[in-house]
Amino acid sequence: MFELCCEYPIRDAASLRREAHGWLGEVERKLRQPVGLVAHEGLLHAAGWLALLTGCLEYDMGQRSAAEATRVAARQIGKEAGSAEIVGWTFEMSAWFALTQSRYAAVIDAAKAGLEAAPGGSAAVQLMGQEAKAYARVRDKDAVRDALERGRALLASMPAPSRPDHHFVVDPAKWDFYAMDAYRLAGDDELAAEHARTVLKLGSSPDGDLSPMRMTEARLTLAAVAARGGDLEHAVATAIDALGGQRKSLPTLLMVGGELDTELHTRYPGESASADFREALRSVAATRR
């Protein structure tokens, strides 16, 4: 289960979802058998993490209804297991789902509820990150800064993770990713670009991207900064290249890509380069299941 969560950033979503779902079924089968109290609790925790992972993958693939049903199941399992962290991550999923559906008030409500349920740990840090993203999209710069500062302070108080590639662990590199998005939306191009370059630097290795989805958004951020700086050709070339990654979270990619598309057509109406990016984004959207 732990290793499956570490494979989330790089492995094909459909393949990983099948394996996680298979293990979830096996754990649920064992839960129906007589086991000791300690074993039962361990199985519940395993089921909760597997359900969280499965739900995230389903949403990545555009399977909204399935993802929501799995998220609800994960919350119930988390409550039965007495795991505040599992419950907290189910609220984070609610916030993420709402963010990509442009329901920003719901993002903030989910973040507040999640922070009450799980006030410490990685789930809380990521909930503050989702808060910042929502506030950025409603142009509340003070609230963006407050959410980012609270998240940064909590993250700084936590020990460095031994496996930062685990999907349900927030490491400093991931916080740069959240800050990058918030500053892009807030119009602070210098900070957005600085965080984007940090994301790219930390996510690169001789063997390929360590966090392909983060890298994609970092490149889209740099494309937005280039567009604002008047370099349309570079912006579009960077953005189209970013869309070509194999590992995608479709709802998030379409949200960020859609924001860039709107900006390109607002700043450069009628330009063929803007149309080229829109067509590339449409091709990505057509893969939604």
C-alpha positions, 0 to 999 in steps of 0.5 A: 500500500505504501509503495503504491502511494509512492508510485502515484506521481509517475505511474499510469493512472489506470494501471495503478487504479486497477492494482489499488482497487484490487488490493482494496477488495482483498483488504475488505475481504479480510475485514469480513473474516474474524481477526484480532482487534489490532489486525482489524485496526491495521486493515482498516487503516490500509483500506482507508489509504487504498480508498484515498489513492483509488479516489484520487486516481479516479478523479485524475481520469475524469471519473467524477462520480466514482471518485466521489463515491470512493472519497465518501467510503474513505471518510467512513473507513477513516472514522471507523479506524479513528484516523484523523489524517485519513479523514483530513485527506477526504476533506482535501479531496473535497476541496480539490474536486470543488477547486477544479469545478470552480466552486471556490466557496466550497473549497474554503468550506472543505478546508475549514472542516478538514482543518477541524478534523485534522489540524496537524500533519500533511493533510492540514498543510495541503488543505491550506494550499487548496485554500490559497488556490481558491482565494487566488481565484477570487482575487483575495490577495490578503487571504492568499498570503495568510493561507500560504503563511499558515501552511508554510509555518505548519510544514516547517514544524514537521520533520522532513519526510523519508519518502517525499514521493508518497502522494499523501505526504507534503514536502517543501517542494510540494509547497513551492508548487502550491505557492506557484499556482497562487502567485500566478493567479494573484498576478505576482509574476516574479514570485510565480516564476521563481517558484515554478523554476524551483519546482522544475529544478527539484522535480528533474533527474537524469532518469526523467521527471520525478513529479510529471504533473507538478512539472507540467503546471510549472511549465504552464506557469512560466508560459503564463508569465511569458505571455504577460511579458509579451512573448507570445511565441515562447509562451505557446511553445512552452505551454503546448510542450507542457501538455504532452506529458504522459501522467496527467490529472485531467481536471487540474490540467484542464483548469490551469490550461483553461486559465492560460487559454483565456489569458492568451485570447484576452491578451492576443485575440486573433493570433494564430499562436493562441488558436494553436494552444486552444486546439492542443488543449481541446485534444487533451480535453477529448481524452476525458473519460 
